[in-house]
Amino acid sequence: MADTNSAISYFPDIDTIKYEGIDSENQLAYRYYDKDQMVLGKRMEDHLRMAVCYWHTFCSDGMDIFGSGTFNRPWHSANNDRAAADAKMAAAFEFFTKLDLPYYCFHDVDVTEASDTPDELSNNLKYAADNLARHQEASGKKLLWGTANLFSHPRYAAGGLTNPDPQVAACAIRQIRDCLEVTHKLGGSNYVLWGGREGYDTLLNTDLKREQDNFGRFLSMVVDHKKKIGFEGKILIEPKPHEPMYHQYDFDTATIYGFLRRYDLLGEVHVNIEPNHATLSGHSFAHELATAVSLDMMGSIDINMGNYQNGWDTDQFNLDIRDITSALIEILPSGGLDTGGFNFDAKVRRQSNDEADLFYGHIGGVDALARALLAAADIIERGKIDAMKKERYAGWESGLGQAMISDDASLASIADTVASDGINGSHSSGKQEYLENLINQSIK
């Protein structure tokens, strides 16, 4: 059994990261993230609910499709056995504690040793869950969400829940059942289904209707099992248009809304939005958040960014404060995140092979979020953007606008009103440049 009080330190030269203010020269300190600072009536930590992802931070060895791993972290082992999994978990919770962030996230295979069969994975996950529970109790860290990895094992080459082989789909369902129950046991706030391979490479070998019907059917089973075991967190789907598949069924938030509506799952399933996935689908991060809020689908956020020179998922730490600010002003007025949070689904670059680089990456991401939160709060408190929107749509609150959206309005009645009243209509400025300047002026 793993010893959560091991004297081994994987980061012996790094102390707990603390807030030191914007004048600090310490690169291992927060300049903007003061977790107890009150922002719009809520502690900064409670607004952001930040989490560290297990996979990029502790499982990645720096390999890419053109080269082998470069990291060789102290907790990495070629054996990938239980002792290695225990060491990785000890390193992870030391890191969570020293970053002083409240949450973490994991896939089932992140926290277990190598598991070749479904039976092995199920048994290994039970052991890992007990170990995670002990680490959580000792550290005070909490689980933001868990998820099953239905994309790495060769059996999932053609998808998990949408696989053409029912035996493979059944294995995926078992993994989901086990991981959902573990997430519930660990007090997780959400459960995510990332459909990494729920899609197709070519329509020539794909029965589109069958795959989507199966996806909807099995997702309904996930919701039913959530209720059966008493899990109170949200079930989340993560939008992504492509990569690794040429097309994925969870293309973007609007597509998922249509899917959920078709299979009578609205209100039961929400979205976990990632900026890098938003840009791959041709949208902005703010657009995806605004869409989710408008459709009552907002769940959680995997905060990262892509590289505009590359057309794939680079998962870089998001340091674009203006972009994050623009996104936050879409969700803060609706109450922000409830069960969700900001998970750093981001990785250091392949050449950043020092353990300290893991801290630098997260500190930069944390401070960018905190700085954007302060800017968004300033914008909201000033009220100029909200006032501009209200003024722009004021015509719908009375007179003609109200008449047009009343129950007894018709196409003919509206057209006749234009003719009888001599309505001509005129254009008024959208003040885009003025509004964009307001964003910059609030970023300090």
Phi, psi and chi 1 to 4 in degrees:
 res  aa     phi    psi   chi1   chi2   chi3   chi4
   1 MET       -  137.8 -175.0  170.7  -67.9      -
   2 ALA   -66.4  145.1      -      -      -      -
   3 ASP  -101.6  108.3  178.6    8.5      -      -
   4 THR   -74.9   -8.6   59.0      -      -      -
   5 ASN  -105.3   25.0  -64.2  -48.6      -      -
   6 SER   -55.1  141.6  171.3      -      -      -
   7 ALA   -78.7   -9.7      -      -      -      -
   8 ILE   -69.1  132.7  -63.4  175.2      -      -
   9 SER  -115.4  130.0  173.6      -      -      -
  10 TYR   -90.3  -12.0  -67.6   91.4      -      -
  11 PHE  -134.7   62.0  -50.9   99.5      -      -
  12 PRO   -66.6  -23.3   25.4  -35.1      -      -
  13 ASP   -95.0    6.1  -60.8  -35.0      -      -
  14 ILE  -121.3  125.6  -63.4  177.6      -      -
  15 ASP   -89.3  173.5  -63.1  -35.8      -      -
  16 THR   -57.7  132.8  -59.9      -      -      -
  17 ILE   -76.3  127.2  -50.9  -57.9      -      -
  18 LYS  -122.9  162.6  -61.9  178.6  180.0  178.6
  19 TYR   -78.9  125.5  169.4   72.4      -      -
  20 GLU  -124.3   -1.8  -66.7 -174.4    3.9      -
  21 GLY    89.5  168.2      -      -      -      -
  22 ILE   -70.8  -15.7   59.7  174.4      -      -
  23 ASP   -90.7   -2.4  -66.1  -34.0      -      -
  24 SER   -67.5  141.2  175.2      -      -      -
  25 GLU  -100.1    1.1  -65.4  -66.2  -29.1      -
  26 ASN   -79.0  117.2 -179.3    5.3      -      -
  27 GLN   -76.4   -7.5  -63.1  -56.1  -50.4      -
  28 LEU  -111.3   49.2  -70.3  169.5      -      -
  29 ALA  -148.3  156.6      -      -      -      -
  30 TYR   -88.6  136.1  -63.1  126.0      -      -
  31 ARG   -98.9  -27.6  -72.7  166.8  173.3   72.8
  32 TYR  -119.8  -25.2  -67.4   89.2      -      -
  33 TYR   -84.6   96.1  179.2   58.2      -      -
  34 ASP  -108.9   98.1  178.8   -1.2      -      -
  35 LYS   -58.3  -25.5   66.2  179.7 -177.0  179.4
  36 ASP   -94.4   -3.3  -67.1  -41.3      -      -
  37 GLN   -64.9  134.8 -179.0  177.0  -13.2      -
  38 MET   -84.2  127.6  -62.3  -60.6  -67.4      -
  39 VAL  -131.7  119.9 -179.1      -      -      -
  40 LEU    50.2   41.7  -62.6  176.8      -      -
  41 GLY    80.0   11.2      -      -      -      -
  42 LYS  -141.6  145.0 -171.6 -172.6  -64.0 -173.9
  43 ARG   -60.3  145.5  -68.1  172.5   63.3 -113.2
  44 MET   -57.3  -41.9 -173.4  176.0  -77.4      -
  45 GLU   -60.0  -38.1 -179.3 -179.4   73.9      -
  46 ASP   -75.5  -27.6  -63.3  -28.1      -      -
  47 HIS   -66.7  -48.0  -92.5  -64.3      -      -
  48 LEU   -90.7  -31.2  -61.0  174.8      -      -
  49 ARG    44.3   58.0  -65.4  168.4   56.2   86.3
  50 MET   -78.5  145.0  -72.2 -175.5  -80.8      -
  51 ALA  -132.9  152.7      -      -      -      -
  52 VAL  -103.8  133.6  178.1      -      -      -
  53 CYS   -85.1  141.5   82.5      -      -      -
  54 TYR   -73.4  -39.3 -144.6  101.9      -      -
  55 TRP   -69.2  -59.0   49.1  101.1      -      -
  56 HIS   -64.7  -36.2  -71.0  -39.9      -      -
  57 THR   -78.8  -38.9  -45.8      -      -      -
  58 PHE  -118.4  -20.2  -56.9  102.0      -      -
  59 CYS   -96.4  -30.9  -58.2      -      -      -
  60 SER   -68.8  135.5  172.7      -      -      -
  61 ASP  -105.9    9.2   64.8   -0.4      -      -
  62 GLY    87.7    5.1      -      -      -      -
  63 MET   -67.4  143.9 -179.7 -172.0   73.8      -
  64 ASP  -132.3 -179.0   66.3   16.5      -      -
  65 ILE   -69.5   -9.2   58.6  173.7      -      -
  66 PHE  -108.7   -3.0  -62.9  106.5      -      -
  67 GLY  -165.2  158.8      -      -      -      -
  68 SER   -77.3  177.4   59.6      -      -      -
  69 GLY   -62.1  150.3      -      -      -      -
  70 THR  -122.5   -6.8   57.8      -      -      -
  71 PHE   -87.0  -52.6  -68.8  160.3      -      -
  72 ASN    51.1   54.2 -167.4   27.7      -      -
  73 ARG   -63.4  155.7  -53.3  -67.2 -169.8 -158.5
  74 PRO   -59.5  -25.4  -22.8   32.4      -      -
  75 TRP   -92.8   -2.6   54.5   87.1      -      -
  76 HIS   -78.8  144.6  -73.8  168.9      -      -
  77 SER  -145.7  137.9  168.8      -      -      -
  78 ALA   -67.1  -22.3      -      -      -      -
  79 ASN   -73.7  -33.1  -62.7  -31.8      -      -
  80 ASN    49.4   45.7 -161.8   14.2      -      -
  81 ASP  -101.3 -171.9   55.2   10.7      -      -
  82 ARG   -63.5  -38.6  179.2  158.4  -69.1 -179.7
  83 ALA   -61.9  -38.6      -      -      -      -
  84 ALA   -67.1  -40.1      -      -      -      -
  85 ALA   -64.1  -39.1      -      -      -      -
  86 ASP   -64.9  -42.2  -71.5  -14.4      -      -
  87 ALA   -64.4  -43.0      -      -      -      -
  88 LYS   -60.7  -40.0 -179.2  166.8   57.2  176.0
  89 MET   -67.5  -39.7 -166.6  174.5  -65.6      -
  90 ALA   -62.6  -42.2      -      -      -      -
  91 ALA   -63.8  -40.4      -      -      -      -
  92 ALA   -61.4  -48.0      -      -      -      -
  93 PHE   -73.1  -27.7  -83.6   85.5      -      -
  94 GLU   -64.2  -41.7 -179.9 -177.1   -8.7      -
  95 PHE   -64.9  -48.6 -173.6   79.3      -      -
  96 PHE   -54.5  -43.7  -56.0  154.2      -      -
  97 THR   -68.2  -42.6  -60.3      -      -      -
  98 LYS   -72.3  -28.5  -73.5 -169.6  170.5 -179.8
  99 LEU   -74.0  -21.8  -93.6 -173.7      -      -
 100 ASP    59.9   44.8 -164.6   22.3      -      -
 101 LEU  -109.9  148.7  -60.9 -178.8      -      -
 102 PRO   -81.7  -21.4   26.6  -33.6      -      -
 103 TYR  -129.8  164.9  -66.8   96.8      -      -
 104 TYR  -143.2  167.1   72.8  102.8      -      -
 105 CYS  -137.1  152.9  -58.3      -      -      -
 106 PHE  -151.3  156.5   71.0   88.0      -      -
 107 HIS   -92.8  156.6  -61.5   87.9      -      -
 108 ASP   -56.9  -43.6   48.6    2.7      -      -
 109 VAL   -75.0  -12.3  -59.5      -      -      -
 110 ASP   -68.0  -34.9  -62.1  -21.1      -      -
 111 VAL  -102.7    1.0  -62.8      -      -      -
 112 THR  -113.5  164.7   60.8      -      -      -
 113 GLU   -74.5  175.9   59.5  -93.7   43.2      -
 114 ALA   -56.7  132.8      -      -      -      -
 115 SER  -134.5  106.0  -51.9      -      -      -
 116 ASP   -79.6  -28.6  -67.1  -29.8      -      -
 117 THR  -120.1  160.4   68.6      -      -      -
 118 PRO   -57.8  -37.2  -28.2   36.9      -      -
 119 ASP   -62.9  -45.2  -79.3  -12.1      -      -
 120 GLU   -61.8  -44.5  -72.2 -179.7    8.0      -
 121 LEU   -63.4  -42.0  179.4   57.5      -      -
 122 SER   -61.5  -45.2 -175.3      -      -      -
 123 ASN   -68.8  -41.3  -69.7  -30.2      -      -
 124 ASN   -66.8  -34.4  -68.5  -22.9      -      -
 125 LEU   -68.1  -35.8 -175.8   59.1      -      -
 126 LYS   -61.9  -43.2  -70.7  176.5 -177.0  175.9
 127 TYR   -63.0  -47.2  169.0   84.6      -      -
 128 ALA   -60.7  -37.6      -      -      -      -
 129 ALA   -62.5  -41.5      -      -      -      -
 130 ASP   -63.8  -40.1  -70.2  -20.9      -      -
 131 ASN   -66.4  -43.0 -156.7    6.6      -      -
 132 LEU   -60.6  -40.9  -73.1  167.2      -      -
 133 ALA   -61.5  -41.1      -      -      -      -
 134 ARG   -66.1  -41.5  -72.7 -170.3  -70.3  -87.6
 135 HIS   -65.3  -40.8  -83.2  -70.4      -      -
 136 GLN   -61.3  -44.4  -74.8 -174.3 -167.1      -
 137 GLU   -64.5  -40.0 -177.2  176.7    4.0      -
 138 ALA   -71.4  -33.2      -      -      -      -
 139 SER  -100.5  -21.8   66.2      -      -      -
 140 GLY    81.1    5.5      -      -      -      -
 141 LYS   -79.9  153.2  -56.8  -53.5  172.4 -174.4
 142 LYS  -124.9  160.3  -65.2  171.9  -75.1 -173.1
 143 LEU   -93.9  119.0  177.5   61.6      -      -
 144 LEU   -75.8  -46.0 -174.3   64.7      -      -
 145 TRP  -164.3  155.6   52.3 -102.8      -      -
 146 GLY  -116.7  163.1      -      -      -      -
 147 THR  -157.2  155.5 -173.3      -      -      -
 148 ALA   -94.8  136.5      -      -      -      -
 149 ASN   -83.1  105.5 -179.6  -36.9      -      -
 150 LEU  -112.6   35.5  -53.4  179.4      -      -
 151 PHE  -141.0  -20.0   50.2   88.8      -      -
 152 SER   -85.0  -40.9  -68.3      -      -      -
 153 HIS   -66.5  141.5 -164.6  -76.5      -      -
 154 PRO   -54.1  -28.0  -28.1   35.5      -      -
 155 ARG   -62.4  -22.8   74.6  169.6   67.4   92.4
 156 TYR   -96.6   20.9  -63.6  126.6      -      -
 157 ALA   -57.3  -32.5      -      -      -      -
 158 ALA  -107.4   23.5      -      -      -      -
 159 GLY   105.8  172.6      -      -      -      -
 160 GLY  -105.0  -85.6      -      -      -      -
 161 LEU   -68.2  -19.7  -63.7  179.6      -      -
 162 THR  -104.9   14.1   61.9      -      -      -
 163 ASN   -65.4  141.5 -159.6  -75.6      -      -
 164 PRO   -67.4  -18.2   20.9  -31.9      -      -
 165 ASP   -98.4  117.4 -174.4  -21.9      -      -
 166 PRO   -61.2  -27.5   17.3  -28.4      -      -
 167 GLN   -65.5  -40.2  -68.8 -169.4    6.4      -
 168 VAL   -66.9  -44.0  174.9      -      -      -
 169 ALA   -60.6  -36.5      -      -      -      -
 170 ALA   -65.8  -38.7      -      -      -      -
 171 CYS   -62.7  -39.5  -70.3      -      -      -
 172 ALA   -63.1  -42.2      -      -      -      -
 173 ILE   -63.3  -40.0  -70.8  169.6      -      -
 174 ARG   -62.5  -43.2  180.0 -180.0 -178.7 -179.0
 175 GLN   -60.7  -43.4  -91.3 -171.3 -108.5      -
 176 ILE   -62.6  -46.5  -68.0  170.8      -      -
 177 ARG   -56.5  -49.0 -171.9  -83.2  -51.0  -91.3
 178 ASP   -63.8  -43.9  -70.4   -8.4      -      -
 179 CYS   -72.3  -34.8 -163.6      -      -      -
 180 LEU   -63.2  -41.6  176.5   57.1      -      -
 181 GLU   -67.8  -37.4  -68.9 -177.4   -5.4      -
 182 VAL   -66.6  -42.5  164.0      -      -      -
 183 THR   -58.7  -42.1  -61.4      -      -      -
 184 HIS   -63.2  -45.6  177.4   43.6      -      -
 185 LYS   -59.5  -36.6  173.7 -177.1  176.4  180.0
 186 LEU   -86.5    3.4  -66.4  172.1      -      -
 187 GLY    76.7   26.3      -      -      -      -
 188 GLY   -60.8  148.0      -      -      -      -
 189 SER   -86.7  -19.0  -61.6      -      -      -
 190 ASN  -153.6  166.4  -49.3  -87.6      -      -
 191 TYR  -132.3  130.2 -177.8   82.3      -      -
 192 VAL  -108.7  139.2  172.8      -      -      -
 193 LEU  -113.3  103.1  -67.5  104.4      -      -
 194 TRP   -94.0  111.0 -177.8   59.8      -      -
 195 GLY   -81.8   62.2      -      -      -      -
 196 GLY   -54.7  -32.8      -      -      -      -
 197 ARG  -126.3   20.6  -62.9 -168.8 -170.8  -85.2
 198 GLU   -82.9   83.6  -50.5  -62.2    6.2      -
 199 GLY   178.7 -151.4      -      -      -      -
 200 TYR  -148.7  158.2   60.2   79.9      -      -
 201 ASP   -94.0  -29.6  -71.5  -29.0      -      -
 202 THR  -153.3  142.3  174.2      -      -      -
 203 LEU   -71.7  -15.8  -77.0  170.4      -      -
 204 LEU   -63.1  -25.8  -64.9  174.2      -      -
 205 ASN  -120.1   20.1   62.9   11.6      -      -
 206 THR  -118.6  127.9  -58.2      -      -      -
 207 ASP   -94.4   92.0 -176.5  -21.3      -      -
 208 LEU   -59.7  -44.9 -158.0   62.3      -      -
 209 LYS   -65.1  -44.3 -175.4  177.3 -172.4  -53.5
 210 ARG   -62.3  -43.8 -177.8 -175.4  -66.6  -85.8
 211 GLU   -64.3  -43.2  -69.5 -162.5    3.0      -
 212 GLN   -69.6  -38.4  -67.6 -161.0  -15.4      -
 213 ASP   -62.9  -41.1  -76.2  -12.3      -      -
 214 ASN   -65.6  -40.6  -78.5  -11.8      -      -
 215 PHE   -59.0  -47.9 -161.5    6.4      -      -
 216 GLY   -63.8  -41.5      -      -      -      -
 217 ARG   -62.8  -47.7  178.5  179.1  -63.5  108.1
 218 PHE   -73.5  -30.3  -61.2  141.9      -      -
 219 LEU   -65.3  -37.0 -175.9   55.5      -      -
 220 SER   -61.4  -37.1  -64.7      -      -      -
 221 MET   -65.6  -37.5  -68.3 -179.5 -174.1      -
 222 VAL   -60.8  -45.2  173.2      -      -      -
 223 VAL   -62.4  -42.9  171.2      -      -      -
 224 ASP   -62.3  -41.1  -70.6  -16.7      -      -
 225 HIS   -70.9  -35.7 -165.0   67.3      -      -
 226 LYS   -54.2  -46.5  162.8 -161.8  163.6  172.2
 227 LYS   -69.8  -36.6  -64.9  176.3 -179.7  177.3
 228 LYS   -62.6  -41.3  178.5 -179.0  177.4 -179.1
 229 ILE   -88.4   -5.3   64.6  176.3      -      -
 230 GLY    82.4   22.3      -      -      -      -
 231 PHE   -74.0  123.4  178.7   58.3      -      -
 232 GLU   -97.9   -4.1  -63.9 -178.2   -4.8      -
 233 GLY   -75.1  175.2      -      -      -      -
 234 LYS   -87.5  145.8  -71.2 -179.5  178.2  177.0
 235 ILE   -90.4  128.7  -58.9  -63.6      -      -
 236 LEU  -123.4  142.5  -52.2  177.0      -      -
 237 ILE  -112.7  140.6  -69.2 -178.5      -      -
 238 GLU  -103.4  114.6 -174.8  164.4  -33.7      -
 239 PRO   -66.9  137.3  -15.1   28.7      -      -
 240 LYS  -162.5  132.5 -173.3  178.3 -176.2 -177.3
 241 PRO   -79.9  -35.4   29.5  -36.1      -      -
 242 HIS  -164.6  175.3   54.3   77.3      -      -
 243 GLU    69.1  101.8 -167.3 -125.4   12.4      -
 244 PRO   -86.7  -21.8   29.2  -35.4      -      -
 245 MET   -80.6  159.0  -51.3  -59.6  -88.2      -
 246 TYR   -67.6  -35.0  -70.4  170.1      -      -
 247 HIS  -140.6  133.5  173.4   81.2      -      -
 248 GLN  -117.4  143.9  -70.4  171.8 -155.7      -
 249 TYR   -68.5  -22.5  -61.5  134.4      -      -
 250 ASP   -94.8   52.3   45.9   15.9      -      -
 251 PHE   -52.2  -51.8 -172.1   93.7      -      -
 252 ASP  -155.5 -179.6   60.7    5.8      -      -
 253 THR   -61.9  -42.4  -61.7      -      -      -
 254 ALA   -64.0  -39.5      -      -      -      -
 255 THR   -63.2  -42.5  -58.9      -      -      -
 256 ILE   -64.5  -37.2  -68.1  173.2      -      -
 257 TYR   -58.4  -46.7  175.5   83.0      -      -
 258 GLY   -62.4  -39.7      -      -      -      -
 259 PHE   -62.7  -47.3  173.7   83.3      -      -
 260 LEU   -65.2  -37.8  -63.2  178.0      -      -
 261 ARG   -63.9  -42.1 -174.3 -178.9 -177.5   92.2
 262 ARG   -61.6  -37.9  177.5 -179.4  179.7 -174.3
 263 TYR  -103.9   20.5  -64.3  103.0      -      -
 264 ASP    56.2   46.4 -162.6   25.3      -      -
 265 LEU  -119.6    8.6  -71.9  166.6      -      -
 266 LEU   -61.3  135.9  -73.0  177.4      -      -
 267 GLY    87.9  -18.6      -      -      -      -
 268 GLU   -96.4  -26.8  -60.2  -74.0    1.1      -
 269 VAL  -130.3  136.9  179.8      -      -      -
 270 HIS  -121.6 -171.5  -62.6   74.4      -      -
 271 VAL  -119.3  146.9  -72.6      -      -      -
 272 ASN  -110.3  105.7 -176.2   56.2      -      -
 273 ILE   -95.6  138.1  -69.1  172.1      -      -
 274 GLU  -123.3  127.9  177.9  175.8  -49.5      -
 275 PRO   -56.2  -40.4  -25.3   33.8      -      -
 276 ASN   -63.6  -37.1 -156.8  163.7      -      -
 277 HIS   -70.9  -35.4  -65.2  175.7      -      -
 278 ALA   -60.2  -46.1      -      -      -      -
 279 THR   -69.7  -32.0   52.6      -      -      -
 280 LEU   -64.8  -28.7  -73.4  175.2      -      -
 281 SER   -87.8    2.3   65.9      -      -      -
 282 GLY    88.5   11.6      -      -      -      -
 283 HIS  -112.4  168.2  -56.2  -49.1      -      -
 284 SER   -92.5  161.7   68.6      -      -      -
 285 PHE   -57.4  -45.8  178.9   26.0      -      -
 286 ALA   -61.7  -38.8      -      -      -      -
 287 HIS   -60.4  -46.1  166.1   87.6      -      -
 288 GLU   -64.3  -39.3  -76.5  -67.7  -89.0      -
 289 LEU   -67.2  -44.1  -68.1 -172.1      -      -
 290 ALA   -62.0  -39.8      -      -      -      -
 291 THR   -63.6  -45.5  -59.6      -      -      -
 292 ALA   -61.7  -42.9      -      -      -      -
 293 VAL   -63.8  -44.5  169.8      -      -      -
 294 SER   -66.2  -25.8   70.4      -      -      -
 295 LEU  -102.2    9.5  -63.0  173.0      -      -
 296 ASP    56.2   43.7  -65.2  -38.3      -      -
 297 MET  -119.1    4.4  -66.8  174.8   61.7      -
 298 MET   -67.1  131.7 -168.1   61.8 -130.6      -
 299 GLY  -125.5  -74.8      -      -      -      -
 300 SER  -149.0  177.1 -164.7      -      -      -
 301 ILE  -136.4  132.5  -64.0  168.6      -      -
 302 ASP   -98.5  103.5  -86.1    9.8      -      -
 303 ILE   -86.8  115.4 -173.9   67.0      -      -
 304 ASN  -160.2 -168.9   60.7   23.3      -      -
 305 MET  -154.3  160.9   65.0 -177.4  -63.9      -
 306 GLY   -99.6  177.5      -      -      -      -
 307 ASN  -101.9  123.6 -174.2  -46.8      -      -
 308 TYR   -65.9  -12.4  -66.7  106.6      -      -
 309 GLN   -86.7  -12.3  -65.2  172.2  -60.5      -
 310 ASN  -118.6  142.1  -67.4  -25.0      -      -
 311 GLY   -99.4   35.9      -      -      -      -
 312 TRP  -140.4 -178.1   62.7   84.5      -      -
 313 ASP   -85.0   92.0 -160.8   -1.9      -      -
 314 THR   -86.7  -16.2   55.5      -      -      -
 315 ASP    52.6   52.4  -72.0  -31.9      -      -
 316 GLN   -88.5  155.7  -63.7  173.9 -127.7      -
 317 PHE   -63.3  132.2  -75.4   92.0      -      -
 318 ASN   -82.2  110.2 -163.8  -32.0      -      -
 319 LEU  -111.6   10.8  -55.4 -179.3      -      -
 320 ASP   -85.3   89.2 -170.6  -21.9      -      -
 321 ILE   -64.3  -37.5  -62.6  163.2      -      -
 322 ARG   -63.8  -42.7  178.5 -174.1  170.8   86.2
 323 ASP   -63.6  -44.2 -173.9   56.2      -      -
 324 ILE   -66.6  -40.6  -56.0  172.4      -      -
 325 THR   -59.0  -46.6  -59.7      -      -      -
 326 SER   -60.4  -34.3  -62.2      -      -      -
 327 ALA   -73.6  -41.4      -      -      -      -
 328 LEU   -64.9  -33.0  -76.1  174.9      -      -
 329 ILE   -71.2   -8.3   62.1  175.0      -      -
 330 GLU   -86.6  -27.8  -62.1  -62.2  -24.8      -
 331 ILE  -106.8  -26.5   61.2  170.5      -      -
 332 LEU   -62.2  -41.7  -70.9  177.0      -      -
 333 PRO   -63.0  -22.2  -25.7   37.0      -      -
 334 SER   -88.0    3.8   67.2      -      -      -
 335 GLY   108.7   -4.4      -      -      -      -
 336 GLY    74.2 -152.7      -      -      -      -
 337 LEU   -92.9  136.5  -59.9  170.4      -      -
 338 ASP  -100.0  -75.6   47.3   13.8      -      -
 339 THR   -83.0  -15.7   63.0      -      -      -
 340 GLY   -82.7 -175.6      -      -      -      -
 341 GLY  -167.4 -169.9      -      -      -      -
 342 PHE  -108.8  104.4  -76.1   86.9      -      -
 343 ASN   -94.5  129.0  168.9   46.7      -      -
 344 PHE   -79.7   78.0  -72.5  106.8      -      -
 345 ASP   -81.0   66.9 -176.2    8.6      -      -
 346 ALA  -142.4  155.2      -      -      -      -
 347 LYS  -135.0  148.8   56.0 -170.8  174.8 -173.5
 348 VAL   -69.1  157.1  -62.5      -      -      -
 349 ARG   -69.0  156.9  -60.1  -60.1   90.8 -169.4
 350 ARG   -59.2  -27.7 -170.6  167.0  177.8  -96.4
 351 GLN   -84.7   -7.9  -63.3  179.8   51.1      -
 352 SER   -90.2   78.3  -60.2      -      -      -
 353 ASN   -98.6    3.7   59.7  -38.6      -      -
 354 ASP   -82.9  144.8  -68.6  -19.8      -      -
 355 GLU   -60.9  -32.5  -80.7   70.4   63.4      -
 356 ALA   -61.8  -27.0      -      -      -      -
 357 ASP   -62.1  -30.4  -66.2  -35.2      -      -
 358 LEU   -61.4  -38.1  -66.1  171.8      -      -
 359 PHE   -71.5  -44.6  -75.7   90.0      -      -
 360 TYR   -58.7  -43.0  -62.2  140.6      -      -
 361 GLY   -61.5  -47.3      -      -      -      -
 362 HIS   -70.0  -38.6  -77.5   83.5      -      -
 363 ILE   -60.5  -42.7  -71.3  168.4      -      -
 364 GLY   -62.0  -43.1      -      -      -      -
 365 GLY   -65.0  -41.3      -      -      -      -
 366 VAL   -62.5  -48.7  168.0      -      -      -
 367 ASP   -66.7  -33.9  -94.1  -14.5      -      -
 368 ALA   -63.7  -42.5      -      -      -      -
 369 LEU   -62.8  -45.6  -92.9  177.4      -      -
 370 ALA   -63.7  -42.8      -      -      -      -
 371 ARG   -64.1  -40.6 -167.9  173.8  174.2 -172.9
 372 ALA   -67.1  -36.6      -      -      -      -
 373 LEU   -62.1  -43.6  174.8   64.3      -      -
 374 LEU   -63.7  -40.3  -66.1  171.2      -      -
 375 ALA   -66.3  -44.4      -      -      -      -
 376 ALA   -63.6  -39.8      -      -      -      -
 377 ALA   -63.4  -40.2      -      -      -      -
 378 ASP   -62.5  -42.8 -175.3   64.5      -      -
 379 ILE   -62.2  -44.5  -69.5  164.5      -      -
 380 ILE   -66.1  -42.2  -69.3  168.3      -      -
 381 GLU   -67.8  -34.6  -71.9  176.0  -30.4      -
 382 ARG   -68.1  -35.2  -70.5  174.0 -176.9  -92.7
 383 GLY    76.8    6.4      -      -      -      -
 384 LYS   -71.0  -38.3  -68.5 -176.7  178.5 -179.9
 385 ILE   -69.0  -43.3  -68.8  179.6      -      -
 386 ASP   -62.2  -40.8 -174.6   54.5      -      -
 387 ALA   -64.0  -38.8      -      -      -      -
 388 MET   -63.5  -42.0  165.7   60.2 -175.4      -
 389 LYS   -63.2  -44.1  -76.8 -174.0 -180.0 -179.0
 390 LYS   -63.5  -40.5  -71.4 -179.4  178.3  177.5
 391 GLU   -65.6  -39.9  178.6 -176.7   -9.5      -
 392 ARG   -65.4  -32.8 -166.8  173.3 -171.9 -144.3
 393 TYR  -106.6   13.1  -68.7   90.1      -      -
 394 ALA   -59.2  -30.4      -      -      -      -
 395 GLY   -60.9  -21.2      -      -      -      -
 396 TRP   -82.8   -4.8  -66.4   97.8      -      -
 397 GLU   -91.3   -8.5  -59.1  -59.7  -36.8      -
 398 SER  -157.8  176.2   61.2      -      -      -
 399 GLY    50.9 -129.1      -      -      -      -
 400 LEU   -56.9  -43.3  176.4   62.7      -      -
 401 GLY   -58.3  -46.9      -      -      -      -
 402 GLN   -65.3  -38.5  -76.2  -69.1  -64.7      -
 403 ALA   -63.9  -37.4      -      -      -      -
 404 MET   -69.1  -29.5  -70.4  174.0   66.4      -
 405 ILE  -103.2    9.2   60.4  175.7      -      -
 406 SER   -73.5  161.8   66.5      -      -      -
 407 ASP   -63.9  -28.7  -67.7  -20.1      -      -
 408 ASP   -95.2    6.8   57.1   -5.0      -      -
 409 ALA   -75.0  150.5      -      -      -      -
 410 SER  -141.5  169.2   67.4      -      -      -
 411 LEU   -59.2  -42.5 -160.0   69.4      -      -
 412 ALA   -67.8  -41.6      -      -      -      -
 413 SER   -64.7  -38.5   69.5      -      -      -
 414 ILE   -68.7  -44.0  -65.0  171.6      -      -
 415 ALA   -62.5  -39.4      -      -      -      -
 416 ASP   -65.7  -35.7  -70.8  -16.1      -      -
 417 THR   -63.9  -40.6  -61.7      -      -      -
 418 VAL   -59.2  -42.7  173.1      -      -      -
 419 ALA   -70.1  -45.7      -      -      -      -
 420 SER   -71.9  -33.0   63.4      -      -      -
 421 ASP   -96.2   -1.3  -68.0   -0.6      -      -
 422 GLY    64.5   36.3      -      -      -      -
 423 ILE   -71.0  131.7  -64.9  173.5      -      -
 424 ASN  -116.1  -31.5 -168.3   28.0      -      -
 425 GLY    75.8  144.6      -      -      -      -
 426 SER  -144.4  152.5   60.8      -      -      -
 427 HIS   -89.6  137.1  171.6   66.5      -      -
 428 SER  -120.1  154.2   57.9      -      -      -
 429 SER   -63.3  139.0  173.2      -      -      -
 430 GLY   -84.6   -8.4      -      -      -      -
 431 LYS    52.0   38.7  -61.0 -172.0 -178.1  -60.1
 432 GLN   -59.8  -45.8  179.3  174.4  -25.5      -
 433 GLU   -64.8  -40.4  -67.2   75.5   17.1      -
 434 TYR   -58.8  -44.7  162.9   77.6      -      -
 435 LEU   -69.1  -38.9  -64.3  169.3      -      -
 436 GLU   -63.6  -36.4  -71.0  172.7  -19.0      -
 437 ASN   -64.3  -35.2  -71.0  -14.4      -      -
 438 LEU   -62.0  -36.6  -68.1  179.2      -      -
 439 ILE   -61.5  -50.5  -59.9  -70.7      -      -
 440 ASN   -61.5  -36.9  -77.8  -10.7      -      -
 441 GLN   -69.1  -20.5  -69.7  162.6   15.3      -
 442 SER   -93.1   -9.3  -72.2      -      -      -
 443 ILE   -85.4  112.6  -64.1  173.7      -      -
 444 LYS  -103.5      -  -57.2  -67.5 -165.3  -63.4
